[in-house]
Amino acid sequence: MKNKTQDTTQGFVVKHYSIISDIIYFIKYFQKYEPLVLFLCTFEIILGAVVPLMGIYLPKIVIDLVTNKASISKAVMVLIPFTFLTMAVYTLKTVVSSGKYNYYNSQRSQFIGLLFLKSLRIPYKYTESGEVKKVYWKAYDSLSSGDWSAMSRMVTGVTNISINILCFLLYSTVIGTLGLWLLLVLDVLAFINYIIDLCQIHYEETLRDEIAESNKKYYCVLNSMGHTKGAKDIRIFGMNHWLVKLRDMVIEKQKRLNYKIYMKRSFYEKAGFALSMARDLGAYTFLLYQALEGTIDAGGFILYFGAITGFSGFITSIMNSLSELRSAANSADYLRTYMELPKENISSGSRHINELEFPINIEFKDVSFAYQDAGEGPEISGNTEKKQIFKHLNLKINAGEKIALVGVNGAGKTTFVKLLCGMYEPDTGKILLNGIDRNEFPRKEIYSLFSAIFQEQLVLPFKLIENIAMDKAGNADMDRAWEALSKAGLKEFFIKRNITLETYVTKYIMKNGIELSGGQQQKLLLARALYKDAPVLVLDEPTAALDPVVESEVYNNYNKYSKGKTAVFISHRLASTRFSDRIIMLENGRIIEEGSHNELMVLNGKYAQMFQIQSNYYQKEEAE
């Protein structure tokens, strides 16, 4: 069901599916989540074909009554029921169409929810990939564009094309009674019309990449000019004239491209119009000839005239519906590609962590790991260039030991933490927990071993208790939460300001929500980690944006409450590493120095040099 064409970007493939495959995909979706949509679509298709058919028979009935000089009573007996039936069918079709619209529109929100849940269940390597993130947002756009969304256009496109094909067949039976050769000629000419429309669609598809590139440049310039964050730089550096020229260049290129498309489209439209006119005029001439010869009566003339006119309209509608479905299918490619990413297997494993003795020791044994490229997450395709981070790394963290990872940017510190927490898997080698291969435990249970504070602050616009427990307020332990806040140094602050655990954080949802400073947010995250009370505590440079005084306070709390736990932390400020049992100095993914602060200072290596440089900087800053 998949076309051979595929978009490949940095090793990630965006699959292209056929229109038929997409239709089947959405039918299966509605079968599972809202079967009523399929029933209403089927009912609307039947009614949608019956309404125009009744429309061409009504004038024939009237003409026949007039030419046959029927009595008023007979005319009333025939026309009133038929008119009433036509109005009833049309009204029912309108009601069904409206109901269908409401049901499938509500499913778009449902699908957006499924898309979000999918993003939480894919392997972390996809979550971090820049290309996969782009696919996610394109998939989101394909659902959030209202009536222009992929799902909406698929439903309306399939319904409309089904109605028009059914009408085409019904009208063909009417025209066929006039002459099978006439029906054959009309069908052949309609097919030629279809080929012309396909040529137009194919031509515009060949320019798809060029159009996308042109639009990307246009919106890039437009956003740069209108972005409030860049307003200061644009003024200070006098960029406005340059940006205006750049905008004019991009617009000029768009105009040339649009003109080229317009001219080609105009040519195909005129060719199609000329063929349609020739077809219809020929058919009307033949019909008029039959009427003048007396082969058909006045009622028959009206009936066939309406059928031929409608026949032409249905061909045009079928073409428009095909174009709409093709466009919707292009958007659906991103949605289906993302939804078909593999799920992270978090339940497999023959052992359980309750077998382990706490605190645990962790060992990296001959671990190697590579990214597909800098900053784009791990390798997700064998066709990309690798960036080696670790090569045969060996490190053992003893039970209850506090270690600090230090080194310059790009040394591999954050990658080490992601490997440690189970976000990544080594390319080769093993990670052992108390001497047992980590992969023997379910991934869900491995995650439960860690209380972590990462560089990226995740503070949700929910209640304080929900931010601490990371669960619904009704499931949280209030006393335990207050205890965690007390240890993190926030309880007294909250009590003084009458802030309760039911208070919302930020003002996104509630106007009376509280805004926390950077230091307070870090303490809140520490309270979250303490509330979880996992056997391994991990801090990945969470205080990088804080001043040294606040950072020192956060790390003192961390040191105080990490007793009895295995602990790992990363910090650029080496003064905060002094309380660690062991310091690991990384460089280019290798351990170049390790030992206590005093031992490394005596060694007088790179750690000592970095520590001295930072100390001199702070001393100089204090003197100034």
C-alpha positions in Angstrom: 0.0 0.0 0.0 3.0 2.3 0.3 4.5 4.2 -2.6 8.1 3.8 -3.4 8.9 7.5 -2.9 10.3 8.4 0.4 11.7 11.6 2.0 15.0 10.9 3.8 16.5 13.5 6.1 19.5 12.8 8.3 18.7 9.1 8.3 15.0 9.4 9.2 12.5 8.4 6.5 9.1 10.0 6.1 7.0 7.4 4.4 4.6 8.2 1.6 1.3 6.2 1.4 -1.2 5.8 -1.4 -4.6 7.5 -1.2 -6.3 4.1 -0.9 -4.0 3.2 2.0 -4.8 6.4 3.8 -8.6 5.9 3.3 -8.3 2.4 4.8 -6.2 3.8 7.7 -8.9 6.4 8.6 -11.7 3.9 8.2 -10.0 1.6 10.7 -9.5 4.5 13.0 -13.2 5.4 13.0 -14.2 1.8 13.3 -12.3 1.7 16.5 -13.1 5.1 18.0 -16.3 6.4 16.4 -18.1 4.0 14.1 -21.0 6.4 13.9 -19.0 8.6 11.5 -18.8 5.7 9.0 -22.5 5.1 9.3 -23.3 8.8 8.7 -20.9 8.9 5.8 -22.6 5.9 4.1 -26.0 7.4 4.7 -25.0 10.8 3.3 -23.5 9.1 0.2 -26.8 7.4 -0.6 -28.9 10.5 0.1 -26.4 12.7 -1.8 -26.9 10.6 -4.9 -30.7 10.4 -4.6 -31.2 14.1 -4.2 -29.9 15.2 -7.7 -31.5 12.2 -9.3 -34.9 13.3 -8.0 -34.0 16.8 -9.1 -33.8 15.9 -12.8 -37.0 13.7 -12.6 -39.1 16.5 -11.1 -39.1 18.8 -14.2 -39.9 15.7 -16.4 -42.9 14.9 -14.3 -44.1 18.5 -14.5 -43.7 18.6 -18.3 -45.4 15.3 -18.7 -48.4 16.4 -16.7 -48.6 19.6 -18.7 -48.3 18.0 -22.1 -50.7 15.2 -21.2 -53.2 17.9 -20.0 -53.6 16.2 -16.6 -56.3 17.3 -14.3 -55.4 19.6 -11.3 -56.3 16.9 -8.9 -54.0 14.4 -10.6 -51.2 16.9 -10.7 -51.6 17.7 -7.0 -51.7 13.9 -6.2 -48.4 13.4 -8.1 -46.5 16.6 -7.4 -47.2 17.1 -3.7 -45.9 13.6 -2.5 -42.9 13.8 -4.9 -42.0 17.3 -3.8 -42.5 16.5 -0.1 -40.3 13.4 -0.6 -37.6 15.4 -2.3 -37.6 18.0 0.5 -37.5 15.3 3.2 -34.6 13.5 1.5 -32.7 16.8 1.2 -33.4 17.8 4.8 -32.3 14.4 6.0 -29.1 14.7 4.0 -28.4 18.1 5.6 -29.0 16.8 9.1 -26.8 13.7 8.5 -24.0 15.9 7.0 -24.1 18.2 10.0 -24.0 15.4 12.5 -21.1 13.7 10.6 -19.2 17.0 10.7 -19.6 17.3 14.5 -18.5 13.7 15.1 -15.4 13.6 13.0 -14.4 17.1 14.2 -14.5 15.9 17.8 -12.3 13.0 16.8 -9.5 15.4 15.6 -9.0 16.4 19.3 -9.1 12.7 20.2 -6.4 12.0 17.6 -4.2 14.9 18.8 -4.4 13.3 22.3 -3.2 10.0 20.8 -0.4 11.8 19.0 0.8 13.3 22.2 0.6 9.9 24.0 2.6 8.4 21.2 5.3 11.0 21.7 5.6 9.8 25.3 5.9 6.1 24.4 8.5 6.1 21.6 12.1 5.4 22.4 13.9 8.4 23.7 16.3 8.4 20.8 13.4 9.5 18.6 12.2 12.0 21.1 15.5 13.8 20.9 16.0 13.6 17.2 15.6 17.0 15.5 14.1 15.4 12.4 11.6 13.4 14.3 10.5 16.6 16.2 9.8 18.2 12.8 7.7 15.2 11.8 5.8 15.5 15.1 4.9 19.1 14.6 3.9 18.5 11.0 1.7 15.6 12.2 0.2 18.0 14.8 -0.5 20.6 12.1 -2.2 17.9 10.0 -4.7 17.5 12.8 -5.0 21.0 14.1 -5.9 22.9 10.9 -9.6 22.8 11.4 -11.5 21.9 8.2 -8.2 21.9 6.3 -6.8 19.2 8.5 -5.9 15.8 7.0 -8.6 13.9 8.8 -11.3 16.4 7.8 -10.3 16.5 4.2 -10.1 12.7 4.1 -13.7 12.4 5.4 -15.1 15.1 3.1 -13.1 14.0 0.1 -14.1 10.4 0.3 -17.7 11.3 0.9 -17.8 13.8 -2.0 -16.0 11.6 -4.4 -18.3 8.6 -3.5 -21.4 10.8 -4.0 -20.2 12.0 -7.4 -19.2 8.5 -8.6 -22.5 7.1 -7.6 -24.3 10.0 -9.3 -22.1 9.5 -12.3 -23.2 5.9 -12.5 -26.9 6.7 -11.9 -26.9 9.4 -14.6 -25.1 7.1 -16.9 -28.0 4.7 -16.7 -30.3 7.5 -17.7 -28.2 8.7 -20.6 -27.7 5.0 -21.7 -31.4 4.7 -22.4 -30.9 7.4 -25.1 -28.0 5.5 -26.7 -25.1 3.4 -25.5 -22.8 5.0 -28.1 -23.5 8.4 -26.6 -22.7 7.2 -23.2 -19.5 5.7 -24.5 -18.4 8.9 -26.2 -19.2 11.0 -23.1 -17.2 8.5 -20.9 -14.2 8.7 -23.3 -14.2 12.5 -23.3 -14.6 12.5 -19.5 -11.6 10.2 -19.2 -9.6 12.6 -21.4 -10.7 15.4 -19.2 -9.5 13.4 -16.2 -6.0 12.9 -17.9 -5.8 16.7 -18.4 -6.5 17.3 -14.7 -4.0 14.6 -13.7 -1.3 16.4 -15.8 -2.1 19.6 -14.0 -1.8 17.9 -10.6 1.4 16.1 -11.6 3.0 19.3 -12.8 2.2 21.1 -9.5 3.6 18.1 -7.5 6.9 18.3 -9.4 7.2 21.8 -8.0 6.2 20.7 -4.4 9.8 20.9 -3.1 10.4 24.2 -4.8 7.2 25.7 -3.3 8.0 24.3 0.2 11.5 25.9 0.0 10.1 29.2 -1.2 7.5 29.3 1.6 10.1 28.3 4.2 12.3 31.3 3.2 9.3 33.6 3.1 8.0 32.7 6.5 11.6 32.7 7.9 12.1 36.3 6.8 8.6 37.3 7.9 9.1 35.8 11.4 12.5 37.4 11.7 11.0 40.8 10.9 8.0 40.4 13.2 9.7 38.5 16.1 9.7 40.6 19.3 12.8 38.9 20.6 14.8 40.2 17.6 13.3 43.8 17.7 16.2 45.1 19.8 18.9 43.6 17.5 17.2 44.8 14.4 17.1 48.4 15.7 20.6 48.5 17.2 22.3 46.9 14.2 20.2 48.6 11.5 19.0 45.4 10.0 15.7 46.7 8.7 16.9 47.7 5.2 18.7 44.4 4.7 15.7 42.4 5.9 13.4 44.4 3.6 15.6 43.7 0.6 15.7 40.1 1.6 12.0 40.0 1.9 11.6 41.6 -1.6 13.9 39.0 -3.1 11.9 36.1 -1.5 8.6 37.7 -2.6 9.9 38.2 -6.1 10.9 34.5 -6.3 7.5 33.5 -5.0 5.8 35.7 -7.6 7.8 34.1 -10.4 7.0 30.6 -9.1 3.3 31.4 -8.7 3.1 32.9 -12.2 4.7 29.8 -13.6 2.1 27.7 -11.8 -0.7 30.0 -12.8 0.2 29.9 -16.5 0.4 26.1 -16.6 -2.8 25.8 -14.6 -4.5 28.2 -16.9 -3.4 26.2 -19.9 -4.8 22.9 -18.5 -8.0 24.6 -17.3 -8.6 26.1 -20.7 -7.9 22.8 -22.4 -10.3 21.0 -20.1 -12.9 23.7 -20.5 -12.7 23.6 -24.3 -13.1 19.8 -24.2 -16.0 20.0 -21.8 -17.8 22.6 -23.9 -17.3 20.6 -27.1 -18.6 17.5 -25.3 -21.7 19.2 -23.8 -22.5 21.2 -27.0 -22.3 17.9 -29.1 -24.5 16.1 -26.6 -27.0 19.0 -26.5 -27.1 19.2 -30.3 -27.8 15.5 -30.6 -30.5 15.8 -27.9 -32.1 18.7 -29.8 -32.0 16.7 -33.0 -33.8 13.8 -31.3 -36.5 16.1 -29.9 -37.1 17.7 -33.3 -37.3 14.3 -35.0 -39.9 13.3 -32.4 -37.7 10.4 -31.0 -38.1 11.9 -27.5 -40.9 13.9 -26.0 -40.6 17.2 -24.1 -40.4 15.4 -20.7 -37.6 13.2 -22.1 -35.8 16.2 -23.5 -35.8 17.9 -20.0 -34.7 14.7 -18.3 -31.8 14.0 -20.7 -30.8 17.6 -20.7 -30.5 17.6 -16.9 -28.6 14.3 -16.9 -26.0 15.5 -19.5 -25.5 18.8 -17.6 -25.2 17.0 -14.3 -22.9 14.4 -15.9 -20.4 17.1 -16.7 -20.6 18.6 -13.2 -19.9 15.2 -11.6 -16.7 14.7 -13.6 -15.5 18.1 -12.4 -16.4 17.3 -8.8 -14.6 13.9 -9.0 -11.4 15.7 -10.1 -11.7 18.3 -7.3 -12.2 15.5 -4.7 -9.2 13.6 -6.0 -7.1 16.7 -5.7 -8.4 17.3 -2.2 -7.6 13.6 -1.2 -4.1 13.8 -2.7 -3.4 17.0 -0.7 -4.8 15.4 2.5 -2.7 12.3 1.8 0.5 14.4 1.7 -0.3 15.8 5.2 -1.3 12.3 6.5 2.2 11.0 5.5 3.7 12.8 8.5 0.9 11.7 10.9 1.1 8.0 9.9 4.9 8.0 9.9 5.0 9.3 13.4 2.2 7.1 14.7 4.0 4.0 13.3 7.2 4.7 15.2 8.0 1.8 17.4 6.9 1.9 21.1 9.4 1.8 23.8 9.3 -1.6 25.5 9.1 -0.8 29.2 7.7 -4.0 30.5 10.0 -6.8 29.2 12.5 -8.3 31.6 12.7 -11.5 33.6 13.9 -9.9 36.9 12.6 -7.2 39.2 14.4 -4.4 41.1 13.1 -5.6 44.4 15.8 -8.3 44.2 18.4 -5.6 44.5 19.9 -4.5 47.8 19.9 -0.7 48.3 21.9 1.4 47.9 23.0 -0.1 44.6 26.3 0.0 42.8 26.3 0.8 39.1 29.0 -0.3 36.6 29.6 0.8 33.0 31.5 -2.1 31.5 33.2 -1.6 28.2 30.5 0.8 27.1 30.6 2.4 23.6 28.0 4.9 22.3 27.7 7.2 19.3 25.3 9.8 18.0 24.2 10.0 14.4 25.4 13.6 14.5 26.0 16.4 17.0 22.9 17.2 19.0 20.4 15.2 17.1 20.0 12.2 19.4 21.3 8.7 18.9 21.6 7.0 15.5 18.3 6.0 14.0 19.5 4.8 10.6 22.6 3.1 9.4 23.0 5.6 6.6 24.2 8.5 8.7 27.6 9.5 9.9 28.3 8.7 13.6 29.8 10.9 16.3 31.5 8.7 18.8 31.0 9.8 22.4 32.2 6.9 24.5 34.5 4.1 23.4 35.1 1.2 25.8 34.2 3.2 28.9 34.7 1.5 32.2 33.4 3.1 35.4 32.1 1.7 38.7 30.0 3.7 41.0 30.0 2.1 44.5 26.8 1.7 46.5 26.1 4.9 48.5 28.9 6.8 46.7 28.5 10.4 45.6 30.4 11.1 42.4 30.7 14.3 40.4 31.2 14.4 36.6 33.1 17.4 35.4 34.6 18.5 32.1 34.2 21.0 29.3 31.1 21.2 27.1 30.9 18.1 24.8 32.9 15.9 27.1 29.9 13.5 27.4 28.6 14.3 30.8 24.9 14.6 29.9 25.1 11.6 27.6 26.5 9.6 30.5 23.5 10.6 32.6 21.1 9.6 29.9 22.8 6.2 29.5 22.8 5.9 33.3 19.0 6.6 33.6 18.1 4.2 30.7 17.2 6.9 28.2 19.8 5.5 25.8 21.2 2.0 25.3 24.9 1.4 24.7 26.0 0.4 21.2 28.3 -2.1 22.8 29.1 -3.1 26.4 26.8 -3.4 29.4 25.5 -1.4 32.3 25.3 -3.5 35.5 23.2 -3.0 38.6 24.7 -4.8 41.5 26.5 -6.9 38.9 23.3 -7.8 37.0 22.8 -6.7 33.4 20.3 -3.8 33.4 18.4 -5.2 30.4 17.2 -8.1 32.6 14.9 -5.7 34.4 11.8 -4.0 32.9 12.6 -0.5 31.7 9.7 0.9 33.8 11.3 -0.5 36.9 14.7 0.9 35.9 13.2 4.4 35.7 11.8 4.0 39.2 15.4 3.7 40.5 16.2 7.3 39.7 15.3 10.7 41.2 16.7 13.1 38.6 16.9 16.8 38.1 17.8 17.6 34.5 19.1 20.8 32.8 15.7 21.5 31.3 13.2 22.6 34.0 9.9 20.9 33.8 7.6 23.0 35.9 4.0 22.4 34.9 1.1 24.9 35.1 -0.6 22.7 37.6 -0.9 22.6 41.4 2.2 22.6 43.6 1.4 19.1 44.9 1.0 17.8 41.4 4.4 19.3 40.4 6.0 17.6 43.4 4.3 14.2 43.2 4.0 14.2 39.4 0.6 12.7 39.8 -3.0 13.8 40.4 -3.5 15.7 43.6 -5.9 13.1 44.9 -3.2 10.4 44.7 -0.4 12.4 46.4 0.8 12.2 50.0 0.5 15.8 51.4 2.6 15.2 54.5 5.4 13.7 52.4 5.2 16.7 50.1 5.5 19.2 52.9 8.5 17.2 54.3 10.2 17.3 50.8 9.6 21.1 50.6 11.0 21.5 54.1 14.2 19.7 53.1 14.5 21.7 49.9 14.2 25.0 51.8 10.8 26.1 50.5 8.3 25.3 53.2 8.9 28.3 55.3 8.7 30.6 52.3 5.4 29.1 51.2 3.8 29.3 54.7 4.8 32.9 55.1 3.0 33.8 51.9 -0.1 31.6 52.5 0.9 29.4 49.6 -0.7 25.9 49.9 -0.1 22.7 48.0 -3.3 23.4 46.1 -1.9 26.7 44.7 -1.2 26.7 41.0 2.3 27.3 39.6 2.5 30.0 36.9 -0.5 32.0 35.7 -1.1 30.0 32.5 -4.2 28.3 33.9 -5.1 30.3 37.1 -4.7 34.0 37.4 -3.8 33.7 41.0 -1.0 31.2 40.3 2.5 31.9 41.7 5.6 32.7 39.7 8.8 31.2 41.2 12.3 32.6 40.7 15.0 30.4 39.2 16.4 29.4 42.6 12.9 28.6 43.9 12.2 26.4 40.8 15.4 24.5 41.4 14.4 23.9 45.0 10.9 22.8 43.8 12.6 20.3 41.5 14.8 19.1 44.4 11.6 18.6 46.5 10.2 16.5 43.6 13.3 14.3 43.7 13.2 14.0 47.5 9.5 13.2 47.3 10.2 10.3 45.0 12.9 9.1 47.3 14.5 6.8 44.7 17.7 4.9 45.6 19.8 6.8 43.0 19.9 10.7 42.9 21.0 12.4 39.7 21.5 16.1 39.1 22.5 17.1 35.6 23.6 20.8 35.9 20.3 22.0 37.2 21.8 25.1 38.7 23.7 26.3 35.6 21.6 29.5 35.4 21.8 30.4 39.1 24.3 32.6 40.9 27.0 30.8 42.9 25.4 31.6 46.3 22.0 30.0 45.4 23.7 27.1 43.7 25.8 26.5 46.8 22.6 26.4 48.9 20.9 24.0 46.5 23.9 21.6 46.5 24.2 21.8 50.3 20.6 20.6 50.5 21.4 17.9 47.9 24.5 16.8 49.8 22.6 16.7 53.1 19.7 14.5 51.9 21.6 12.2 49.6 23.0 10.2 52.4 22.3 6.5 52.0 21.8 6.9 48.3 24.0 6.4 45.3 24.4 9.9 43.8 25.7 11.4 40.6 25.8 15.1 39.7 27.2 17.3 37.1 28.3 20.9 37.6 30.4 23.4 35.7 31.2 25.2 38.9 33.9 23.0 40.5 33.6 24.5 43.9 30.3 22.6 44.3 32.1 19.3 43.7 34.2 19.3 46.8 31.8 17.4 48.9 31.8 14.4 46.5 33.4 11.2 47.4 34.9 11.0 43.9 35.3 13.3 41.0 35.4 12.0 37.4 37.1 14.3 34.9 35.8 13.6 31.3 37.4 14.7 28.1 36.2 13.6 24.6 34.2 10.7 26.3 37.2 9.4 28.2 38.0 9.5 31.9 41.3 11.4 32.2 41.3 12.0 35.9 39.5 10.6 39.0 39.8 11.0 42.7 38.7 13.3 45.5 39.0 17.1 45.3 42.2 17.1 47.4 43.7 14.2 45.4 43.0 15.9 42.1 44.4 19.3 43.3 47.6 17.5 44.4 47.8 15.8 41.0 47.8 19.3 39.5 46.2 18.2 36.2 43.3 19.6 34.2 40.9 19.5 37.1 43.3 21.6 39.2 43.8 24.0 36.3 40.0 24.5 35.8 39.4 24.9 39.5 42.2 27.5 39.8 40.8 29.4 36.8 37.3 29.5 38.3 38.6 30.5 41.7 40.6 33.4 40.3 37.6 34.5 38.4 35.4 34.6 41.5 38.1 36.3 43.5 38.6 38.9 40.9 34.9 39.5 40.6 34.6 39.8 44.4 37.5 42.3 44.5 36.0 44.4 41.8 
